[in-house]
C-alpha cells in the first residue's frame, strides 16, 4: 500500500496529463490563429465604418452649416431679389463675405456659389458674374435639369474662371429659398484632395489599405503605400462598406504579409511556451506529489477508518468527495453563522433604538448596550434625541436613483457618527422613516452647555452634507436628558419641534428650547380674525391687509403647528370662496381653477411663515383687485381708493401711465381718467407729478444723493426733465432748493 499507492497515484496522472496538454496545446494554437484573423478583420471593419461615418458626418455637417446660414441670413433672400440688389449693392458684398466665411470654416470646402435664376447671375466669393462667362456653367446647366436631386455629384473638374487651374471636386446643390424655392441654387464644392487627405489620416497604410470606388466601380482613391504599389501587392479585400451619401464603395483589407507574419510569430512563441510549460508541469507534479505524500497518506488513513464505519451503514463514498463535502459544509455553516450574527446584531440595535424612542426600557440596559456594541465609552453622559430630516425629499428622490438613495443614506449615517466622534460626542443613528433619521447624541457631563455642543455638531454636519452630498438637512433637537430612561421624552420634544417648522422659520437647526411655553390655543379668536378679514375684503375695505399682517403675527407668536397653520389658511380661503365664487365665473376660476391648485401646492412647499405671508398677500391682492374691477359699476369710490393706493405704492415707476393702470385693473384708460377727475378734481398726470415732487423734496432735504439719482428714484429718465418739472411745481430748481435748505411741502397731496 505504501509504495504502490504512491507510484500508482503518480503514474496514473501522466497519460491523461500528457494527452490533455498536447491536445489543448494544438487546439489553442489553431484557435489563436483563427481568432487573430477574425479579430483583425473585425477591427478593420470597425475602422472602415468609422472612416465612412466620419466622412458622411462631415459632409452632412457642411451641408447643414451652409443651409442654416442661407436660411437664417436674410441677405441671401435679398440677393435673389434683383430689384433690391440693384438698389443696395451692399447685399452682394455681404453675401460674398458670408460665402468666404463659410468656405473658411471647413478645410473640405473648396468653394460655394449662388446662382440667381431671374437674371442668370452667379455670385461667388470673388463677386457677381454672368452665367455665360462662368467657367462652371456646364455643371450648373445640368443641375437646372435635375433640381430635386439631393445627392452629391461624381468627381468632376471645377474652376471659377477659365484661366484658373482645374480642381477635382464633388458638388451638391440645393434650391433657394429653402426648401423648394425656384429663385436660385446654392452650390457647395468640396475639394477632393482635402477629402482624400482626410481619409488617409484615418487609415494606417502599414497595417491595412482602403480603396474607394465610385458608383460605376472605378477607383477613386487608394491608401495603398508606395511599397505595395512597387511590389505589385494587391492585398485581400475583407470588408466593403457603401456610403449612402456619396454612393461610393469603401473596400478595405490587410496589408499583404502583415497578418500572417504576426500569426506565425505568435504561433512560434506559443509552441515554445507550451513545451516549456509541459516540462515545468511535469517537474512540479513530481515535486508536489512527493512533498504532499506524507500528509495525504495520513489523511487517507483517517478517511479509510471513517469509510469502514460508513460502509457498515451502507454509505459508499470516495475519500476526496468526503473531504470536499466536509469542507463545503464547514464553510457554509461558518458563513451562515457569521451572516446570522451580523443580522442579529443590526436587528438588535435597531430594535433597542426603537424601544428607547417609545420609552420601553429593557432590563439590564447597560448590558444590552454593551452586547450590541453601542455602549458609550465615557459614562455618564448628557443625552439628547436629534431628528435629522432630508429637506425637499421629493427633489431628493427625483435627483438620485433608488440605488444612489440607499448609498447616500448609508453614507449619511456614518458621516454624522464620525463627525460626532471628532467633536468628542457620542452618536448612535438609525433610520426611523423614509426621509427621517433618528440620532441619540451624548455629551459629557463636564460640558457646561450640552445644547450648544449639540448645536455646533449639527451646524457642522449640515454644512458638510450640503457641500459634499448636495442636499439640505433639517436638525430638530429635543431636550437634554441625564439618563437613558428619559430619552423618549427628548424624542417627543424633537418631534414637537419638527411640527413647528413654519413658525420657527428657515433655520436648519431647530432646538426644543426655541419653542415658547405651551399655552391654550383660543381657536375662536383665530376664527374671529379670519371672519373680520373676510368681511373687510367683502366690503372693499383696505384694512384687510392690516388684519392679514396681524393674523400672521399672532400665529408666529403662538408658534402654531404646521398642520394648524395650513388648516387655518384653508379655512380663510373657503370662507372667501363662499363669498366670492357666486359673483362671477372669473372669481370662481381663481378659487377652483389652476391658480387655486397652484396656491395649495405652493402652500405645502412653503418653508416658513414669511413665505406663506408673502404668498397669500400677493394672491389676495390680485384677488382683491379683480374683485374691485368686478364691482366698479357698484362702488366707484372703492375702485378709486384702490387706484390711489396702487399709484402711491408705484409712482416711482417711470412706466406708470393710464395704459398701465387700465391693464392692471381691467378698466379702460378713459374710465380711469374720469374716475380720478371726478373724485379728486385733479388730472391723473398731475397727481403723479405731485407725488413725485413731494418725494423729491424729501430726498433733497433729508439725503445727500445726487440730483441725477434722485430724478431716477422718483421716476424720471433724466435730470433735465426732472429739473424743469420741479421748478414749475415748487418754484425753484432742485439745486436751489437744497442750497436754501427748504422743507418739504406736503400740503398738496395731504388734501387728496
C-alpha positions in Angstrom: 0.0 0.0 0.0 2.8 2.4 0.9 5.0 2.4 -2.3 2.4 1.0 -4.6 -0.1 3.7 -3.7 2.5 6.5 -4.2 3.6 5.2 -7.6 0.1 4.4 -8.7 -1.1 7.9 -7.8 1.9 9.5 -9.5 1.9 7.5 -12.7 -1.9 7.4 -13.2 -1.9 11.2 -13.9 0.8 11.2 -16.6 -1.0 9.7 -19.6 -4.1 11.9 -19.1 -1.9 14.9 -18.4 0.3 14.5 -21.5 -2.6 13.8 -23.8 -4.7 16.7 -22.5 -1.8 19.1 -22.6 -0.9 18.1 -26.2 -4.5 18.3 -27.5 -5.2 21.6 -25.7 -1.9 23.0 -26.9 -2.5 22.3 -30.6 -6.2 23.4 -30.4 -5.0 26.5 -28.7 -2.6 27.3 -31.5 -5.3 26.8 -34.1 -7.8 28.9 -32.2 -5.4 31.7 -31.6 -4.6 31.9 -35.3 -8.3 31.9 -36.2 -9.2 34.4 -33.5 -6.3 36.6 -34.5 -7.5 36.7 -38.1 -11.2 37.2 -37.2 -10.4 40.0 -34.7 -8.2 41.7 -37.3 -11.0 41.6 -39.8 -13.4 42.9 -37.2 -11.1 45.7 -36.3 -10.6 46.5 -40.0 -14.5 46.6 -40.4 -14.8 49.0 -37.4 -12.1 51.2 -38.8 -13.8 51.3 -42.2 -17.2 52.0 -40.7 -15.6 54.8 -38.7 -14.0 56.3 -41.8 -17.3 56.2 -43.7 -19.2 57.5 -40.7 -16.8 60.4 -40.2 -16.8 61.3 -43.8 -20.6 61.1 -44.0 -20.9 63.2 -40.8 -18.5 65.8 -42.2 -20.5 66.1 -45.5 -23.8 66.4 -43.7 -22.4 68.9 -41.2 -21.0 71.1 -44.1 -24.4 70.9 -45.9 -26.3 71.7 -42.7 -24.0 74.6 -41.8 -24.3 76.2 -45.3 -28.1 75.7 -45.5 -28.6 77.0 -42.0 -26.6 80.2 -42.8 -28.5 80.6 -46.0 -31.8 80.2 -44.2 -31.0 82.5 -41.3 -29.2 85.2 -43.1 -31.8 87.4 -44.8 -29.2 88.9 -47.1 -29.3 85.7 -49.2 -33.0 86.1 -49.7 -32.4 89.8 -50.6 -29.8 88.7 -53.2 -32.4 86.7 -55.0 -34.5 89.9 -55.4 -32.9 91.6 -58.5 -34.5 94.9 -57.9 -33.5 95.1 -54.3 -29.9 94.1 -55.2 -29.7 96.9 -57.8 -30.8 99.4 -55.2 -28.4 98.2 -52.5 -25.0 97.0 -53.7 -24.1 96.1 -50.1 -26.2 93.0 -50.4 -23.7 91.5 -52.9 -20.8 92.3 -50.6 -22.5 90.9 -47.6 -23.4 87.6 -49.3 -20.0 87.3 -50.8 -18.4 87.9 -47.4 -20.7 85.3 -45.9 -19.7 82.8 -48.6 -16.0 83.4 -47.9 -16.6 82.9 -44.2 -18.5 79.6 -44.8 -15.7 78.3 -47.0 -13.0 79.2 -44.5 -14.8 77.2 -41.7 -14.0 73.8 -43.0 -10.9 72.7 -44.9 -13.0 70.3 -47.1 -14.9 73.2 -48.7 -13.3 74.4 -51.9 -15.9 77.0 -52.8 -19.6 78.0 -52.6 -21.5 80.0 -55.1 -25.2 81.0 -55.7 -27.0 81.1 -59.0 -29.9 83.5 -59.4 -32.3 82.3 -62.0 -34.1 85.5 -62.7 -31.2 87.2 -64.4 -28.8 84.2 -64.7 -26.2 85.7 -62.5 -23.7 83.8 -60.4 -22.3 85.1 -57.1 -19.0 83.6 -55.9 -16.7 84.7 -53.1 -14.9 86.8 -55.9 -18.0 88.6 -57.0 -21.0 88.7 -59.3 -20.7 87.4 -62.9 -22.9 86.3 -65.8 -23.6 82.6 -66.4 -22.2 82.9 -69.9 -18.8 83.9 -68.5 -18.8 81.4 -65.6 -16.4 78.6 -66.1 -18.6 76.0 -64.2 -21.6 76.8 -66.4 -21.9 73.2 -67.8 -22.4 71.7 -64.3 -24.9 74.5 -63.4 -27.0 73.9 -66.6 -27.1 70.2 -65.9 -28.1 70.9 -62.3 -31.1 73.0 -63.5 -32.5 70.0 -65.2 -32.3 67.9 -62.0 -33.5 70.4 -59.4 -34.7 67.8 -56.9 -31.5 65.7 -56.9 -30.3 65.6 -53.3 -27.1 63.5 -53.8 -23.5 64.6 -54.3 -22.1 64.6 -57.8 -19.4 62.3 -59.1 -15.8 63.7 -59.0 -15.5 66.4 -61.6 -13.3 69.3 -62.6 -14.1 72.8 -61.4 -12.7 76.2 -61.9 -14.3 79.6 -61.3 -12.6 81.4 -64.2 -11.4 79.9 -67.5 -7.8 81.0 -66.6 -7.8 79.1 -63.3 -6.3 75.7 -62.9 -8.9 73.0 -62.8 -9.5 71.3 -59.4 -11.1 67.9 -58.6 -14.3 68.4 -56.5 -17.6 66.8 -55.6 -20.6 69.1 -55.6 -24.1 69.3 -54.1 -26.7 71.9 -54.9 -30.0 72.9 -53.2 -32.9 75.1 -54.3 -33.3 78.6 -52.9 -35.1 79.7 -51.0 -35.2 76.6 -48.9 -36.6 74.0 -49.2 -38.4 74.1 -52.6 -37.8 77.6 -53.9 -37.3 78.3 -57.6 -35.4 81.6 -57.4 -31.9 80.2 -57.3 -29.4 77.4 -56.5 -26.8 77.1 -53.7 -23.8 75.1 -54.9 -21.3 73.6 -52.5 -18.0 72.3 -53.9 -15.7 70.1 -51.8 -12.0 69.8 -52.5 -11.3 66.1 -53.5 -7.7 66.5 -52.4 -8.8 67.5 -48.9 -11.3 64.6 -48.8 -8.5 62.2 -49.8 -6.2 63.7 -47.2 -9.0 63.2 -44.5 -9.5 59.6 -45.5 -5.7 58.9 -45.5 -5.4 60.5 -42.0 -7.8 57.9 -40.6 -6.1 54.8 -42.2 -2.8 53.3 -41.4 -1.3 52.0 -44.6 1.3 49.9 -42.8 -1.4 47.6 -41.4 -4.4 47.9 -43.8 -5.4 49.6 -47.0 -8.5 51.3 -48.2 -9.7 51.5 -51.8 -12.6 53.9 -52.7 -14.6 53.3 -55.8 -17.4 55.3 -57.3 -20.9 54.1 -58.2 -19.6 52.7 -61.6 -16.8 50.7 -59.9 -13.9 53.0 -61.0 -11.1 53.5 -58.4 -11.4 57.0 -56.9 -8.8 56.8 -54.3 -6.5 54.3 -52.5 -4.4 54.5 -49.4 -2.0 51.7 -50.5 1.6 52.6 -49.7 4.2 53.2 -52.4 6.0 50.0 -51.4 2.9 47.9 -52.0 2.4 49.6 -55.4 6.0 48.9 -56.4 6.0 45.3 -55.2 2.7 44.7 -57.0 0.9 43.6 -53.8 -2.8 43.6 -54.1 -3.9 42.5 -50.7 -7.1 40.8 -49.8 -10.3 42.8 -49.5 -12.1 41.7 -46.4 -14.7 44.4 -45.9 -16.9 46.5 -48.2 -18.9 49.5 -46.9 -21.1 51.7 -49.1 -21.7 55.4 -48.3 -25.3 56.3 -48.9 -24.5 60.0 -49.1 -21.8 59.7 -51.8 -22.7 56.3 -53.4 -19.0 55.3 -53.0 -17.9 51.9 -52.0 -15.1 51.6 -49.5 -13.1 48.4 -49.8 -10.6 47.6 -47.0 -8.2 44.9 -46.4 -5.0 43.9 -44.6 -1.6 44.8 -46.0 -0.1 41.6 -47.5 2.1 39.7 -45.2 1.3 41.6 -42.0 -1.4 39.3 -40.7 0.4 36.0 -41.5 3.7 37.3 -40.1 2.1 38.2 -36.8 0.1 35.0 -36.6 3.2 32.9 -37.4 5.2 34.8 -34.9 2.6 34.3 -32.1 2.3 30.6 -33.1 6.1 30.1 -32.6 6.0 31.8 -29.3 3.2 29.6 -28.0 4.9 26.5 -29.2 8.0 27.3 -27.2 5.9 28.4 -24.2 3.9 25.2 -24.5 6.9 23.0 -24.4 8.5 24.9 -21.5 5.1 24.7 -19.6 4.8 20.9 -20.1 8.3 20.3 -18.9 7.8 22.6 -15.9 4.4 21.0 -15.1 6.0 17.5 -15.1 8.7 18.6 -12.8 6.3 20.4 -10.5 3.9 17.4 -10.4 6.7 15.1 -9.3 7.9 17.6 -6.7 4.5 18.4 -5.2 3.4 14.8 -5.2 6.5 13.8 -3.2 6.1 16.8 -0.9 2.4 16.1 -0.1 2.7 12.4 0.1 3.0 12.1 3.9 0.1 14.4 4.8 -2.1 12.8 2.2 -1.2 9.4 3.5 -2.2 10.3 7.0 -5.4 11.8 5.7 -6.1 8.7 3.6 -5.6 6.6 6.7 -8.2 8.6 8.6 -10.6 8.5 5.7 -10.2 4.7 5.4 -11.2 4.3 9.0 -14.2 6.6 8.5 -15.0 4.7 5.3 -15.0 1.4 7.1 -17.6 2.8 9.6 -19.7 4.3 6.9 -19.6 1.2 4.9 -21.2 -0.6 7.8 -24.1 1.9 7.4 -24.3 1.2 3.6 -22.7 4.6 2.5 -20.3 4.4 -0.4 -18.2 7.5 -0.9 -14.6 8.1 -2.0 -12.1 9.9 0.1 -11.8 13.1 -1.9 -15.6 13.6 -2.2 -15.9 13.1 1.6 -13.2 15.8 2.2 -14.8 18.1 -0.3 -18.3 17.7 1.2 -17.0 18.2 4.8 -15.2 21.4 3.8 -18.2 22.7 2.0 -20.4 22.1 5.0 -17.9 23.7 7.3 -17.6 26.8 5.1 -21.3 27.1 4.6 -22.0 26.8 8.3 -19.4 29.4 9.1 -20.7 31.9 6.5 -24.3 31.3 7.7 -23.3 31.8 11.3 -21.4 35.0 10.6 -24.3 36.4 8.5 -26.8 35.5 11.1 -24.7 37.1 13.8 -24.3 40.3 11.8 -28.1 40.4 11.0 -29.0 39.7 14.6 -26.7 42.5 15.8 -28.2 45.0 13.3 -31.7 44.0 14.2 -31.0 44.1 17.9 -29.5 47.6 17.7 -32.5 48.8 15.7 -35.0 47.2 18.0 -33.3 48.6 21.1 -33.2 52.1 19.4 -37.0 51.9 18.7 -37.6 50.7 22.3 -35.7 53.7 23.7 -37.7 56.0 21.4 -41.0 54.6 22.7 -39.9 54.6 26.3 -39.9 50.8 26.6 -36.7 50.5 28.7 -35.5 46.8 28.8 -33.9 45.2 31.9 -30.2 45.5 32.3 -30.0 48.2 29.7 -26.2 48.7 30.1 -25.5 45.0 29.4 -27.7 45.2 26.3 -25.9 48.3 25.0 -22.5 46.6 25.7 -23.5 43.4 24.0 -24.7 45.2 20.9 -21.6 47.4 20.7 -23.3 50.8 21.2 -22.4 51.4 24.9 -20.7 54.8 25.2 -17.0 54.7 26.3 -17.5 57.7 28.6 -20.2 57.4 31.3 -22.3 59.1 32.4 -23.5 61.3 29.5 -26.0 64.1 28.9 -28.2 62.6 26.1 -30.5 64.3 23.5 -32.5 62.9 20.7 -32.0 64.6 17.3 -34.3 64.1 14.3 -32.5 64.6 11.1 -34.8 65.1 8.1 -33.9 65.4 4.4 -35.4 68.6 3.2 -37.4 68.7 -0.1 -37.5 64.9 -0.1 -39.4 64.7 -3.4 -36.5 66.6 -5.1 -34.0 64.2 -3.4 -35.9 61.2 -4.9 -36.1 62.7 -8.3 -32.4 63.7 -8.4 -31.0 60.3 -7.4 -31.7 56.7 -8.5 -33.1 54.3 -5.9 -29.7 52.7 -5.5 -28.0 56.0 -5.1 -30.5 57.0 -2.5 -29.7 53.9 -0.3 -26.0 54.6 -0.8 -26.3 58.2 0.3 -28.5 57.3 3.3 -25.9 54.7 4.4 -23.1 57.2 4.0 -25.1 59.9 5.9 -25.4 57.7 9.0 -21.6 57.0 9.0 -20.7 60.7 8.3 -22.8 62.0 11.2 -21.5 59.4 13.6 -17.9 60.2 12.6 -18.4 64.0 12.9 -19.9 63.4 16.4 -16.8 61.4 17.4 -14.5 64.2 16.0 -16.3 66.7 18.3 -15.9 64.3 21.2 -19.6 63.4 21.3 -21.3 60.0 21.3 -23.6 59.3 18.3 -25.9 56.5 17.5 -28.0 56.8 14.3 -30.9 54.7 12.9 -33.4 55.5 10.1 -36.9 55.8 11.6 -38.7 56.9 8.4 -38.1 57.1 4.6 -36.9 60.7 4.8 -36.0 60.9 8.5 -33.2 59.6 10.7 -33.0 59.4 14.5 -29.8 60.1 16.3 -29.0 59.8 20.0 -26.2 62.3 20.8 -24.3 62.1 24.1 -22.3 65.0 25.6 -20.0 64.6 28.6 -21.5 65.9 31.8 -18.4 68.0 32.2 -19.6 70.1 29.3 -21.2 73.2 30.6 -23.7 73.7 27.8 -24.7 70.4 26.2 -27.3 72.2 23.9 -24.6 74.4 22.5 -22.3 71.5 21.9 -25.1 69.6 20.0 -25.9 72.8 18.1 -22.3 73.1 17.0 -22.2 69.5 15.9 -25.5 69.9 13.9 -24.2 73.0 12.2 -21.0 71.3 11.1 -23.0 68.2 9.9 -25.4 70.4 7.9 -22.5 72.3 6.2 -20.6 69.1 5.4 -23.5 67.3 3.8 -24.6 70.4 1.8 -21.0 70.8 0.5 -20.3 67.1 -0.4 -23.7 65.4 -0.9 -25.5 68.5 -2.4 -28.8 68.1 -0.5 -30.0 70.1 2.6 -30.8 68.7 6.1 -33.0 69.8 8.9 -31.9 69.1 12.5 -34.6 69.0 15.3 -33.0 68.7 18.7 -35.0 67.5 21.7 -34.5 68.2 25.4 -31.2 67.2 27.0 -31.7 64.3 29.5 -29.3 62.8 32.0 -30.1 59.2 31.7 -31.2 56.6 29.0 -34.6 56.0 30.7 -35.8 59.5 29.6 -34.6 59.5 26.0 -38.2 59.0 24.8 -39.0 62.5 26.3 -36.3 64.0 24.2 -37.6 62.2 21.1 -41.1 63.5 21.6 -39.7 67.0 22.1 -37.8 66.7 18.8 -40.9 65.5 17.0 -42.8 68.5 18.5 -40.1 70.8 17.1 -40.5 69.2 13.7 -44.2 70.0 13.7 -43.4 73.8 14.1 -41.1 74.3 11.1 -43.2 77.1 9.7 -43.4 79.0 12.9 -39.7 78.6 13.7 -38.6 79.8 10.3 -36.0 78.6 7.8 -33.3 77.7 10.3 -31.7 74.3 9.5 -31.2 73.6 13.2 -34.2 73.8 15.5 -33.9 73.3 19.2 -36.8 72.3 21.5 -35.8 75.2 23.8 -36.7 77.6 20.9 -40.4 76.7 21.3 -42.4 79.0 23.6 -44.1 77.7 26.6 -47.3 75.8 25.8 -50.4 77.9 26.0 -54.1 77.4 25.4 -54.9 77.9 21.7 -58.0 80.0 21.5 -59.3 78.8 18.2 -62.3 81.0 18.3 -60.0 84.0 18.3 -58.4 82.8 15.0 -61.9 82.2 13.5 -62.9 85.7 14.6 -59.9 87.2 12.9 -60.5 85.3 9.7 -64.1 86.4 9.7 -63.2 90.0 10.1 -60.6 89.8 7.3 -63.2 88.2 5.0 -65.8 90.9 6.0 -63.3 93.7 5.2 -62.4 92.0 2.0 -66.1 91.6 1.0 -66.9 95.3 1.9 -63.9 96.5 -0.2 -62.2 97.8 3.0 -58.4 98.1 2.5 -57.9 97.3 6.2 -57.9 93.6 5.3 -54.2 93.9 4.7 -53.6 95.1 8.2 -55.7 92.2 9.6 -53.7 89.7 7.5 -50.5 91.0 9.0 -51.9 90.9 12.5 -53.2 87.3 11.9 -49.8 86.1 10.8 -48.1 87.9 13.6 -50.4 86.2 16.1 -49.7 82.7 14.6 -46.0 83.4 14.8 -46.3 84.5 18.5 -48.4 81.4 19.4 -45.9 79.2 17.4 -48.7 77.1 15.9 -48.1 73.7 14.4 -47.6 73.5 10.7 -50.8 71.5 10.2 -52.8 74.0 12.2 -51.5 76.9 10.2 -52.3 75.2 6.9 -55.8 74.4 8.2 -56.5 78.0 9.2 -55.3 79.2 5.8 -57.6 76.8 4.0 -60.4 77.9 6.3 -59.8 81.5 5.2 -59.8 80.6 1.5 -63.0 78.5 2.0 -64.8 81.4 3.6 -63.6 83.8 0.9 -64.6 81.3 -1.8 -68.1 81.1 -0.2 -68.4 84.9 -0.6 -66.7 85.3 -4.0 -67.5 82.2 -6.1 -71.1 83.1 -6.8 -70.3 86.6 -8.0 -68.6 85.7 -11.3 -67.0 82.9 -13.3 -63.7 84.8 -13.3 -63.6 84.8 -9.5 -64.7 81.2 -9.4 -61.7 80.2 -11.5 -59.4 81.9 -9.0 -60.5 79.5 -6.3 -61.3 76.4 -8.3 -59.1 76.7 -11.3 -55.3 76.2 -11.9 -54.5 79.3 -9.8 -56.2 77.8 -6.8 -54.4 74.5 -7.2 -51.1 76.2 -7.6 -51.8 78.2 -4.3 -52.4 74.9 -2.4 -49.3 73.3 -3.9 -47.2 76.4 -3.0 -48.6 76.3 0.5 -47.4 72.8 1.0 -43.9 73.7 -0.3 -43.5 76.9 1.8 -40.7 76.8 4.3 -41.8 79.4 6.9 -44.5 81.9 7.8 -42.8 84.7 5.9 -43.0 82.8 2.7 -46.7 81.9 3.4 -47.4 85.6 4.3 -45.8 86.8 1.0 -47.6 84.1 -1.0 -51.1 84.8 0.4 -50.6 88.6 0.4 -49.8 88.5 -3.3 -52.6 86.1 -4.0 -55.2 88.1 -2.1 -54.0 91.4 -3.6 -54.6 90.1 -7.0 -58.0 88.6 -6.0 -58.9 91.9 -4.3 -58.1 94.0 -7.4 -60.1 91.5 -9.6 -63.0 91.8 -7.1 -62.7 95.6 -7.2 -62.7 95.6 -11.0 -65.8 93.4 -10.9 -67.6 95.8 -8.6 -66.5 99.1 -10.3 -70.1 99.8 -11.5 -71.4 99.4 -8.0 -68.8 101.2 -5.9 -66.6 103.7 -7.7 -65.1 105.0 -4.5 -63.6 101.6 -3.7 -62.1 101.5 -7.2 -60.6 105.0 -6.9 -59.3 104.1 -3.4 -57.5 101.1 -4.8 -56.2 103.1 -7.8 -54.9 105.7 -5.4 -53.2 103.1 -3.2 -51.6 101.4 -6.2 -50.3 104.7 -7.6 -48.9 105.8 -4.2 -47.1 102.5 -4.0 -45.7 102.6 -7.6 -45.4 106.3 -8.5 -41.6 105.9 -8.7 -42.0 103.6 -11.7 -41.2 105.6 -14.9 -43.6 103.3 -16.9 -46.6 104.2 -14.8 -49.3 105.5 -17.1 -53.0 105.4 -17.8 -52.5 102.4 -20.1 -50.5 100.6 -17.3 -53.4 101.3 -14.9 -56.0 100.1 -17.3 -54.2 96.9 -17.9 -53.6 96.3 -14.2 -57.2 96.9 -13.1 -59.0 95.7 -16.3 -60.7 99.1 -16.9 -60.4 101.5 -19.8 -57.9 104.4 -19.7 -60.7 106.9 -20.3 -62.7 105.5 -17.4 -59.7 105.6 -15.1 -59.1 109.2 -16.0 -62.8 110.0 -15.5 -62.8 108.4 -12.0 -59.7 110.4 -11.0 -61.1 113.7 -12.2 -64.5 113.1 -10.6 -63.1 112.0 -7.2 -60.1 114.4 -6.7 -60.8 117.1 -9.2 -57.3 116.5 -10.5 -55.8 115.0 -13.6 -54.1 111.6 -13.4 -50.8 113.1 -14.6 -50.9 116.0 -12.1 -51.5 113.6 -9.2 -48.4 111.5 -10.1 -46.3 114.7 -10.6 -47.3 115.9 -7.1 -46.4 112.6 -5.5 -43.0 112.6 -7.3 -42.3 116.2 -6.3 -43.1 115.6 -2.7 -40.8 112.5 -2.7 -38.1 114.6 -4.4 -38.3 117.3 -1.8 -37.9 114.7 0.9 -34.8 113.2 -0.8 -33.3 116.7 -1.4 -33.8 117.8 2.2 -33.0 114.5 4.0 -30.3 112.9 1.9 -27.0 113.8 0.1 -27.9 111.8 -3.0 -27.1 113.5 -6.4 -29.9 115.2 -8.3 -29.4 112.7 -11.2 -30.0 109.8 -8.8 -33.0 111.5 -7.2 -34.6 112.1 -10.6 -34.3 108.4 -11.4 -35.6 107.4 -8.0 -38.7 109.5 -8.4 -39.5 108.1 -11.9 -37.7 110.5 -14.4 -35.3 109.2 -17.0 -33.0 112.3 -16.8 -32.3 115.2 -14.6 -33.2 117.9 -17.2 -36.9 116.9 -17.4 -37.0 116.5 -13.6 -35.5 119.9 -13.0 -37.9 121.6 -15.4 -41.0 120.0 -13.7 -39.6 120.6 -10.2 -39.2 124.3 -10.9 -42.7 124.6 -12.4 -44.3 122.9 -9.3 -42.1 124.1 -6.4 -40.9 127.4 -7.8 -37.1 126.9 -7.6 -34.6 124.5 -9.1 -33.6 121.3 -7.2 -30.1 122.7 -6.6 -31.5 126.0 -5.2 -34.0 124.0 -3.1 -31.1 122.1 -1.4 -29.0 125.2 -1.0 -31.8 127.2 0.6 -32.5 124.2 2.9 -36.2 124.3 2.3 -38.5 121.9 4.0 -40.8 119.5 2.0 -44.3 120.8 1.3 -46.9 118.1 1.8 -50.0 120.3 1.7 -50.8 119.4 -1.9 -51.1 115.6 -1.6 -52.4 115.6 2.0 -55.6 117.2 0.8 -56.4 114.5 -1.6 
